[in-house]
Amino acid sequence: MAQARLAAEAIERAFPELTAELVPIVTRGDRILDRPLVEFGGKGAFISEFERALLEGRIDGAVHSAKDMPEELAKGLVIAAALPREDAGDVLVTVKGRPLPDGPFLVGTGSPRRQVQIGEMRNARCALLRGNIQTRLNKLREGEYDAILLAAAGLKRMGLLSDPEFSFERLPEKEFIPAGGQGIIAVESREHTEFSHVLAAINDPAAFRSLAAERLVLKRLGAGCTGAVGVYSYSENGSFHIKLMKGTESGILRREISGALEEYEALAAAVTEGLDHE
Ligand SMILES: NCc1[nH]cc(CCC(=O)O)c1CC(=O)O
């Protein structure tokens, strides 16, 4: 809802004569909190009810965390806009005054991508953790875990990164690779509507390019959200860069590629060469 408000504000800034009405929709992904996402439809669990509302014309735009969007959208629907990317990285959260033990520590996360990367980077083992950000922080506070892993973007948007009760260690996104689309808010819409120019006006081209490249990589890997896959793309010094990681039986496979900005689709294809739907 906080995200929908950001999109609504962007629309009302660009078109002062318009009013964006917010329509709350609760999805299965929000309701089922005691099982890992992969067990009940993966990313689609957050999206399908929005898509139905779009196709039935009950809403004109659906605002999503881009990283929760499935590889394939329903027919006739497109990503019409991406808002400027918030911090794309992950954060290791601990309780202030409760430092990590010297030996192996227990990290709460349900994400295979985070599990394999933290296992490689630190002396950590992982246990399932779901629920909204506040629930996750509560479980950390109650001592169920030594640390938890969360997206910086979600913490920032909720104003939690300054919470004095917790310590936040930002993991560099070029090493601890985020989920495709992490930190980006995307607006999904019907392909051609009287509303398309409104969404085009709030689109951030750099975020849109990164999202397109990262979604292409995910699609070529056939990753869904069941695989341990991370992909992060960005432009720097006039070039476009893509980094990907994939957990395999023999460890983490990492690849990266750089090239011209406008070649982002070809770069996404090239960086996944030979990895397709393995
Ligand atoms: N998986 C749930 C989810 N979807 C988007 C975010 C964070 C915000 C974002 O990436 O834009 C989160 C929380 C988290 O992973 O910590």
The ligand as an SDF file (V2000), in Angstrom:
LIG
                    3D

 16 16  0  0  0  0  0  0  0  0999 V2000
    9.8740  -10.8730   -0.7540 N   0  0  0  0  0  0  0  0  0  0  0  0
    9.0440   -9.8240   -0.2580 C   0  0  0  0  0  0  0  0  0  0  0  0
    9.5310   -8.4860   -0.6790 C   0  0  0  0  0  0  0  0  0  0  0  0
    9.2210   -7.9690   -1.8850 N   0  0  0  0  0  0  0  0  0  0  0  0
    9.8410   -6.7560   -2.0090 C   0  0  0  0  0  0  0  0  0  0  0  0
   10.5500   -6.5140   -0.8420 C   0  0  0  0  0  0  0  0  0  0  0  0
   11.3860   -5.3410   -0.5630 C   0  0  0  0  0  0  0  0  0  0  0  0
   11.2360   -4.1360   -1.4190 C   0  0  0  0  0  0  0  0  0  0  0  0
   11.7780   -4.2170   -2.8140 C   0  0  0  0  0  0  0  0  0  0  0  0
   12.5830   -5.0830   -3.1920 O   0  0  0  0  0  0  0  0  0  0  0  0
   11.4170   -3.3320   -3.5910 O   0  0  0  0  0  0  0  0  0  0  0  0
   10.3340   -7.5930    0.0270 C   0  0  0  0  0  0  0  0  0  0  0  0
   10.8760   -7.7450    1.3840 C   0  0  0  0  0  0  0  0  0  0  0  0
   12.2580   -8.3320    1.4500 C   0  0  0  0  0  0  0  0  0  0  0  0
   12.6320   -9.1500    0.5870 O   0  0  0  0  0  0  0  0  0  0  0  0
   12.9960   -8.0030    2.3810 O   0  0  0  0  0  0  0  0  0  0  0  0
  1  2  1  0
  2  3  1  0
  3  4  1  0
  3 12  2  0
  4  5  1  0
  5  6  2  0
  6  7  1  0
  6 12  1  0
  7  8  1  0
  8  9  1  0
  9 10  2  0
  9 11  1  0
 12 13  1  0
 13 14  1  0
 14 15  2  0
 14 16  1  0
M  END
$$$$
